[in-house]
Amino acid sequence: MLGGRLELKDVLDDPAGHRALTEGLSGIRDQWRSMTPQERQARRASAAQVPDEAPRGTR
């Protein structure tokens, strides 16, 4: 999916893909919930400074 070979809908339609994606996200969710509001705001600010990827087909 991240390499552009699969679409998200195809991953979610496959039970193994859905399980892998949701299990991977659960760790991120737990980390987010354990952060203080100040840490969360710092992460948001840091993410806002990262430039967007170039649209597909322009690479």
C-alpha positions as CSV (number, residue, x, y, z in Angstrom):
1,M,0.0,0.0,0.0
2,L,2.7,2.5,1.0
3,G,4.7,1.6,-2.2
4,G,1.6,2.4,-4.3
5,R,1.1,-1.2,-5.4
6,L,-2.1,-1.6,-3.4
7,E,-5.0,0.7,-2.6
8,L,-6.4,1.1,0.9
9,K,-9.7,-0.4,0.0
10,D,-8.0,-3.6,-1.2
11,V,-6.0,-3.9,2.1
12,L,-9.2,-3.4,4.1
13,D,-11.1,-6.0,2.1
14,D,-8.5,-8.6,2.9
15,P,-8.8,-10.0,6.5
16,A,-5.1,-10.3,7.0
17,G,-4.5,-6.8,5.6
18,H,-7.2,-5.3,7.8
19,R,-5.8,-7.1,10.9
20,A,-2.2,-5.9,10.2
21,L,-3.3,-2.3,9.6
22,T,-5.5,-2.1,12.7
23,E,-2.9,-3.8,14.9
24,G,-0.2,-1.5,13.7
25,L,-2.4,1.6,14.4
26,S,-3.3,0.4,17.9
27,G,0.3,1.0,19.1
28,I,0.2,4.5,17.6
29,R,-3.1,5.2,19.3
30,D,-1.8,4.0,22.6
31,Q,1.2,6.2,22.3
32,W,-1.0,9.2,21.4
33,R,-3.2,8.6,24.4
34,S,-0.3,8.4,26.8
35,M,1.1,11.9,25.7
36,T,0.4,15.1,27.6
37,P,-1.6,17.8,25.8
38,Q,1.7,19.7,25.3
39,E,3.4,16.7,23.7
40,R,0.5,16.2,21.4
41,Q,0.6,19.9,20.3
42,A,4.3,19.7,19.7
43,R,3.8,16.6,17.4
44,R,1.0,18.5,15.5
45,A,3.3,21.5,15.0
46,S,6.2,19.3,13.9
47,A,3.9,17.4,11.4
48,A,2.6,20.7,10.0
49,Q,6.2,21.6,9.0
50,V,6.8,18.5,7.0
51,P,6.2,19.2,3.2
52,D,3.5,17.2,1.5
53,E,4.6,14.4,-0.8
54,A,4.5,15.1,-4.5
55,P,1.3,13.8,-6.2
56,R,1.5,10.5,-8.0
57,G,2.7,10.7,-11.5
58,T,4.9,13.8,-10.9
59,R,8.0,11.8,-9.6
